Amino acid sequence: MDPVMLKIGNFDIKWYSVLILLGVIFGYYILSKEAKKFNYPKDFIFNLFFWAMICGFIGARLYYVFFNWTLYRSDPLSIFKIWEGGLAIHGGIIFGFLTMYFYCKHYRARLIKITDMVAIPLLLAQSIGRWGNFFNSEAHGMETTFAHLQNLHIPKFIIEGMYINGHYYQPTFLYESLWCLVGVIILVLVKKYRYLKVGQLTTIYLMWYSFGRFFIEAFRTDSLMFGGFKVAQIVSVILFIIGLLAFMILSRKSKFEDLYREPNHEEIRF
């Protein structure tokens, strides 16, 4: 696939950047609409989103570079060429979460309620962003055949895009994108549950994404490695366990205790 969406003189606008931007726009729109229901100040949410996004991108890049240092050691300046690909979502999640933690602590906002509101827009942004990997011909799976891809009823343009350097590959980017999209639908439905507790959307996000990523990662050929193991699978197991344990703890609360739908009574000093 051609990674360039549009050329303006000597300047290339790449699909990777455009799709990430779309994910950001949709993500912020959904987050701001949800935050409005709970009367969070607009400036508080905008600044939270802005700094979490910036630090998340930095973290996603640093995470990727750290586990691929041999590729950047001889040309450190290439670290800044993020439009060429090379962002690790787990790095973005970790750095974004830490940013939200310190931000919420500073303004005395409840972190777990914020992460609940972030869960759906984040998963949607992930679903959209994965298509950037498609146009960059990266994050694909093992070698396969044209017939196998046809049998999976994959659209023709995706099959053609998976023909890289004379071989067909599994479109793992597509599997993850669809997995995230289904996760969005599930979280939207779960959010309608009357007795949903604060924190449970976050835990379901952790379990859903981690479960799917663990198995999808097994098919990928460009995984970040550590000690012979795929880093994404290790992190997925850790995050899944955290999500499961937290969900079980939250479920022990009484039926009407700490409900997500309850109005926000926090006095945010913004």
ChimeraX attribute file (.defattr): number of C-alpha atoms within 10 A of each C-alpha:
attribute: neighborCount
match mode: 1-to-1
recipient: residues
	/A:1	14
	/A:2	11
	/A:3	19
	/A:4	16
	/A:5	13
	/A:6	11
	/A:7	10
	/A:8	7
	/A:9	6
	/A:10	6
	/A:11	9
	/A:12	13
	/A:13	15
	/A:14	19
	/A:15	22
	/A:16	23
	/A:17	19
	/A:18	16
	/A:19	21
	/A:20	18
	/A:21	15
	/A:22	14
	/A:23	22
	/A:24	21
	/A:25	14
	/A:26	16
	/A:27	21
	/A:28	21
	/A:29	13
	/A:30	16
	/A:31	22
	/A:32	20
	/A:33	12
	/A:34	15
	/A:35	20
	/A:36	12
	/A:37	11
	/A:38	14
	/A:39	12
	/A:40	18
	/A:41	13
	/A:42	13
	/A:43	10
	/A:44	18
	/A:45	16
	/A:46	14
	/A:47	12
	/A:48	17
	/A:49	22
	/A:50	14
	/A:51	15
	/A:52	22
	/A:53	21
	/A:54	15
	/A:55	22
	/A:56	26
	/A:57	21
	/A:58	19
	/A:59	22
	/A:60	22
	/A:61	22
	/A:62	20
	/A:63	22
	/A:64	21
	/A:65	20
	/A:66	12
	/A:67	15
	/A:68	15
	/A:69	14
	/A:70	10
	/A:71	13
	/A:72	13
	/A:73	12
	/A:74	9
	/A:75	9
	/A:76	11
	/A:77	9
	/A:78	12
	/A:79	17
	/A:80	10
	/A:81	10
	/A:82	14
	/A:83	17
	/A:84	16
	/A:85	17
	/A:86	19
	/A:87	21
	/A:88	21
	/A:89	19
	/A:90	20
	/A:91	20
	/A:92	24
	/A:93	19
	/A:94	15
	/A:95	23
	/A:96	23
	/A:97	18
	/A:98	15
	/A:99	20
	/A:100	22
	/A:101	18
	/A:102	12
	/A:103	18
	/A:104	18
	/A:105	12
	/A:106	12
	/A:107	13
	/A:108	14
	/A:109	22
	/A:110	15
	/A:111	16
	/A:112	18
	/A:113	18
	/A:114	20
	/A:115	21
	/A:116	23
	/A:117	22
	/A:118	22
	/A:119	22
	/A:120	26
	/A:121	23
	/A:122	23
	/A:123	24
	/A:124	23
	/A:125	24
	/A:126	24
	/A:127	26
	/A:128	21
	/A:129	24
	/A:130	24
	/A:131	21
	/A:132	24
	/A:133	23
	/A:134	23
	/A:135	20
	/A:136	19
	/A:137	20
	/A:138	21
	/A:139	23
	/A:140	25
	/A:141	21
	/A:142	15
	/A:143	16
	/A:144	15
	/A:145	13
	/A:146	15
	/A:147	10
	/A:148	13
	/A:149	19
	/A:150	12
	/A:151	8
	/A:152	8
	/A:153	9
	/A:154	13
	/A:155	10
	/A:156	11
	/A:157	9
	/A:158	15
	/A:159	19
	/A:160	12
	/A:161	17
	/A:162	26
	/A:163	18
	/A:164	14
	/A:165	6
	/A:166	7
	/A:167	12
	/A:168	22
	/A:169	24
	/A:170	23
	/A:171	26
	/A:172	24
	/A:173	24
	/A:174	19
	/A:175	17
	/A:176	21
	/A:177	20
	/A:178	17
	/A:179	20
	/A:180	26
	/A:181	19
	/A:182	16
	/A:183	22
	/A:184	22
	/A:185	14
	/A:186	16
	/A:187	21
	/A:188	14
	/A:189	10
	/A:190	15
	/A:191	19
	/A:192	11
	/A:193	12
	/A:194	12
	/A:195	17
	/A:196	21
	/A:197	24
	/A:198	22
	/A:199	23
	/A:200	27
	/A:201	27
	/A:202	23
	/A:203	25
	/A:204	22
	/A:205	26
	/A:206	21
	/A:207	22
	/A:208	22
	/A:209	19
	/A:210	24
	/A:211	17
	/A:212	17
	/A:213	21
	/A:214	19
	/A:215	13
	/A:216	19
	/A:217	23
	/A:218	15
	/A:219	18
	/A:220	21
	/A:221	16
	/A:222	13
	/A:223	20
	/A:224	20
	/A:225	14
	/A:226	11
	/A:227	6
	/A:228	7
	/A:229	11
	/A:230	17
	/A:231	17
	/A:232	22
	/A:233	22
	/A:234	14
	/A:235	15
	/A:236	23
	/A:237	17
	/A:238	15
	/A:239	21
	/A:240	21
	/A:241	16
	/A:242	14
	/A:243	23
	/A:244	17
	/A:245	13
	/A:246	16
	/A:247	19
	/A:248	12
	/A:249	11
	/A:250	18
	/A:251	14
	/A:252	9
	/A:253	12
	/A:254	11
	/A:255	12
	/A:256	11
	/A:257	14
	/A:258	15
	/A:259	18
	/A:260	21
	/A:261	16
	/A:262	14
	/A:263	10
	/A:264	15
	/A:265	10
	/A:266	12
	/A:267	10
	/A:268	14
	/A:269	9
	/A:270	10
